Amino acid sequence: MPRTRLIALTLFIGLAAGITLQEVLPQYHVEHLRKRGGNWRDHPSFLVGDCPYYRATLLSLLKDQDLDLKNNIERKQYQFSSNVSQGLRGEWYPKHTILMPLAALPFYALWHDRGLLTFNVVQLCLVLMLIWYGARRYTSTALATALTLYYGFGTCLRASAYNFAPDLFSTLLVVAGVVALLSRRAALGGLILGFGVWAKWTNAVFLPVAGLYVLSWRELRPALRFGLAAALPLAGLFALNHHMFGSPFVTPYDRVLIREHGKMVLEASHRTFFNMPFWSGLWVQLTDTHLGLIVGCPAVLLSPLGAALLLRRVPLEGALITLSTLAQLAIFAKYEQWWTSSYGPRFLLTSVALSALLVAPVLQRLFAGYGAGKSAREHAS
């Protein structure tokens, strides 16, 4: 086995074991103890908030082969709130993505709720391995490994392992798409980023950034491959919207049901929730002492310096990574419900993960004189 693959395999196993032992098992053990004592509802498990509805979507797909959640929501356990959407024929469709529950199906089929935790750990480890792979373009293998361990155990990414929610899944797809494009794999990058939009609608912001990057290659075939590959999952998403709500451009977030005075009524479209003043929203999401980006990942403070280094050395790659890192932050700076999180800045997880690729050249600059070795790009040149 080549040395790089051996390092990657060892790192993946180490990350999976460490995250399971430090983040997942302690909470799972406490939850089971409280469940035996009859107080398990009081414990913030990995199935709180919106998470039970992702599980309900999974069960509907698995047991009913449909997306109508009317017979899948456990109302005694979870109070009905704004987590289902009214379909064209009165169905209760999921408000949230169906892509993550679909991806988690094999894990649940094998190990039930424990499978959802396994799915979380696998997702997080894949995100971290993509960080390692991408960081090696701009720093040595040793420093990329250290950086990956820091992002795995020293940032808000770690806490996402104990929460069955689409934020980590969405991050996995976007980071995978960006890394694919950095490797000049236009079709793969477009396909993954297209599915990224299916995973979370706000990920549409990454498509124009990625598209401009591919166009900067000044080659027709890669541009066509990127566009056609991205269009495939988007076509499926629009077709699903048309089936559920009668229009490809009406999303579940436009048809959310809530209980009001004992009756089910339609809530205002969630598009209206993006109404915070941009600069004040940006400031609070950067600096909040509990959910701020800087608290969740202090290393992002090095990102501006890393962006400057990349933009000088590899301008196009630097622009892709920098703009992609900023894109999610710019979108959610206006989101008035940014505080609805139990594990750090969950709406900014993609920015957190991509910031690692900006920190990598800073580490290379700082430690190159101490025998840190060369980056993959330096070896190639």
N, C-alpha and C positions, 0 to 999 in steps of 0.2 A: 504494500500500500504506500503511495507517495506520502512524503512527510507532511505536506499541507493538508491532505485528506485525513491523516491520522490526528493531526492537531485539531482539525474541525470536529471530528467524531468525538475525541476526548473532551473538547470544550462543550459540545452539545450534551453529552452525558453528565458532565460536571454541573452544567447549568440546570438541567432537569432535576438532578438529585438535590442540589442546593436549594432551588426554589421550592421543591416539594417539602423538604425537611424544615426550611426556615419560614416559609410563608403559608403553605397549604395545610400540612398535617397538624401544626399546633392549633389553628383555628378550627379545623375539622374535628379534632379531638375534643376541644372545649364545647363545640356545638352538640356533639353526641352526648356528652355528659349532661348538658342542660336539657337535651331532649328527653333523656331518661328521667330527669326530675320534673318534667312537665312544663319547663319554662323556656323551651327552645325558641318560641316566637320572639322573646326578648333579645335574642342574640343576633347581631348583624351578620347573617350568613351570606353565602354567595348567591342566594336566591331572594334578594330583597328588592324593593323599588320596582323598576321595570322588569327585572330579571325573570320573575315567574311567568311573564307573558311570552318571553322568548322560549321558555320551556314549554308553555302551552302550545305555541306554534309548532314546536318540534313534535309534541304528542299528537297534535292534529294531523300532521303530515304522516307520522308513523302509524297511527291507529285508524284514522278516518280517511286518509288519503285526500284531505281537502284542507282549506285554510279558514274555514268557519270555526271560530273559537267558542261559540255559544255553549258547547258541551265539554269544553276543555279547561275552563277557568274554574278553579276551586274557590268558590265565593266565601266559604266559611273561613278560609285561611287568608285570602287576599281580597281586600275591599276593592270593588270596581272603581276605577278612576279613568283618566284619559289615556287609555292604553289599547283601545280597539277603535277601528274605523268602520263606519257604516257603508256597506257595499251597495251596489246598484239595485239589488233585490232584497235588501234588508239584512244581509249577512253581517256578522261581526268579524271583520278581517283584522289581521295584525296591523297595528299602527307602525310598527318598526320593521326593519329588514327581515326578510325570510331567508336570506342567503346564509347568515351565520347559523341559525337552527338547522338548515339543510346540511351544512358542512359538519355539524356536530352529531348528526343522526347516527353514524356508525359507532361513535363513542358511547352514546346513550344506549344503543341497542345491545352493546356488549356489557356495559357496567352500570347502566342506569344513571342516577345522579352523580355517582363517583366518576362516571365517564365524562360528565361535563367539566369536572375539575381537571381530569386528565387532558381534555381538549384545551382548557385554558393554559395549562403548563406547556403543552406542545406548541400552541400559538406563540406564547411568550418566547420560548426557546428559538423558534423560527425567526421571530423578529430580531432577536439578539444575534443570531447567526448571520442574518442579512447585514446587521450593523458591522459585524466582524469582517464579512466579505467586502463590504463597501469601504470600510475604514482602511483596509489593507491597500487600497489604491493610493492612499495619501500618507500612510505611515507604515512602520515596520510591523511584522507579524506579532512581535512581542508587545509593542505598544497598542496594536489593535486588540490584542487579547485582553490587556489590562483595561482598555477603554470599554470593551464589551462587558467585562466583569463589573465595572463600575456602574454601567447603565442597567445591568441586571439586578444588582443588589443595593445600589446606592441612590436610585431615583424612584419616581412614582410608577415606573413601569412594573416594578416588582409587585406592588399591591394589586395590580390588575389581574394577577393570577388567581385571586380568590373572588372573582366577580364575573358571573356569566352574562356578559354584556358585549355589544358589538364594537365598542371603541377599540379594543385590541385587535379584533378581526379586521376592522377597517384599516388600522395602522399596518398590519401585516401586508395587506394587498397593495397599499400605496407605496410602502417602502420597497416591496418586491418589484413593483412596476418601475420605480426610479432606478433601482440597482440594475434591472434588465436594460433600461435605456442607456445607462452608463457603460454597459457592455455592448452597446450598439445592436441590441436585439429589439428592433422596432416593433415587429408583430407581437412578440411576447409581452413587451411593455404595454402596448396598446390594449391587448386583451386583458391583462391583469388590471390596468387602471380603469377599463370599462366595467369590469366586475366590481372595482372599488366604488364606483358610483352606485351600483346596485346595493353594496353593503352600507353605504351612507350617502344620502343625496348631496350633502355639502362637498363630497369629494369631487364633484364635477369641476370644482375650481382648479384641480390639478391637470385636467385635460388640455386646456389651452397652453399652460406652461410647458407640458410635455410635448405638445404638438409643435410649438415654436422651436423647441430644442431639436426635434427631429428635422424640421424644415431647415435649421441652420446647417445640417449636413450637406445641403444642396444636392440631394440625390432624390430622384422621383420615386424609385421603387420603395425605399424604406418609408417614405412619407405615405404612399398608398397603402402599404402593409400596415402601418400604424393606424391609419384612419379606418380601414376596413376591419381590422381586428378589434378596435375599440367599439365600432358600431354593432358588432354581433351581440355582446351582452346588453348594450343599450336598447337594441331592438327587442330583446326578450323582456326587458324591464318595462318598456312602453306598451308592449303587448299585454303584459300582466295588468298594468294599470287600466288599460282599455277594458279588459275582461272584468275587473273588479269594480271599476268606478265609471265606465262608459267613455273615458277619454284617456289618451296616452299621457296627457300633461296634468291630469289630476292625480295627486299622490295621496297615500294614506294620511299624511299630515294635513291634508285639506278637508278630511271628512271624519275628524276625531269626535267620538261620542263621549259625553260626560253625564254624570247624574246630577241633576239640578232640581231641587224641590221634589225629589222622588220620581222625576221623569227623566228619560233619556233624550238629550238634546245635542245638536251639533255645536262643537266649540269653534271659535274663530280659527282660521288657518294658522298653522304654526309659522308660516312665513312672516306673520305680524310680530313674532317674538324677536325678530332681528331689528330692534328699534333703539338700542342703546346708542348714545353719542359715541362715536368711534374712539376718540382719544381717551375719554374717561374710562370706557370699557377696556381699552387696551391696557391702560395703566393698572387698573384693579386686577386684571387677569395676570399681569406680570408680577405684581408686588403683594397681592393678598397673602397674609401670614399663614393661612391654612391651605388654600387652594391655588395659590399663585404659581406661575411657571417657574420662577426663580427658586422658590422653596421646593418645588417638586423635582427640579433638576438644576442645581446650582451651576453645573458646567455650561449651561446655555450662555452664561456671561462671557465665555470665550468665543461664542459663535461669530460676533462681528469681526474679530481678528481673523478667525478661520476663513470667513467669507472673503475678506480682503486678500488673504494669501491665495485662495483658490482662484479668485477672479483675476489675479495677476498671472498665475502660472498656467491655469487651464480655464480660460474665460467662459467657454460654453458650459462645461461641466459645473463650474462654480456658479453660473447663473441658474442652472437647473436646480441644484441643491439649495441654493439660497432662496430662490423664489418659492420653491416647494415648501421649505421650512416656514417661510413667512405667510404663505397662502392660507393655511388653516388658522393661524393666529389672526390674520386680517378678517376672515369670515366671522369667527366667533367673538371678536372684539365687540361686535354689535348684538350679541346674543344675551338677552336679559336674564335667561335662566342658567347662566354659566355656573352658578353656585350649586346646582343640583348634582352633587357628586359625593360619594363616601370614600373615595380613595385618590384624592389629589385632582389635578387638572385633567380630568378624563377627556374633555373635549379637545385637548391639545396634545394627546398622546403621539400623534403623527409628527407634530413639530418637535416633540421631545426626541423621538427616535431619529429623525432626520438630522437633528442638531449634532448627533454624534459624528456625522460625516464632515461637519464643519470644525468640530473640535480636533479631529484626527490630524490635520496638517499643523495645528498649533503644537500638539505634542511632538510631532516630528521635528518641528523647528526648535523646540525647547531641549529635546533630548538627543538630537542627532549627534552631538559632540560627545556623548557619553556611551558610545557603542550600541546605540539602539537598533542599528541596522537600517536597510533601505526599504522604501515602500515598493509595492509591486510595480508601480509606474516607473520608479527609478531603475528597478531591475530590468524592465522591458526596454528602457532607453539606453 
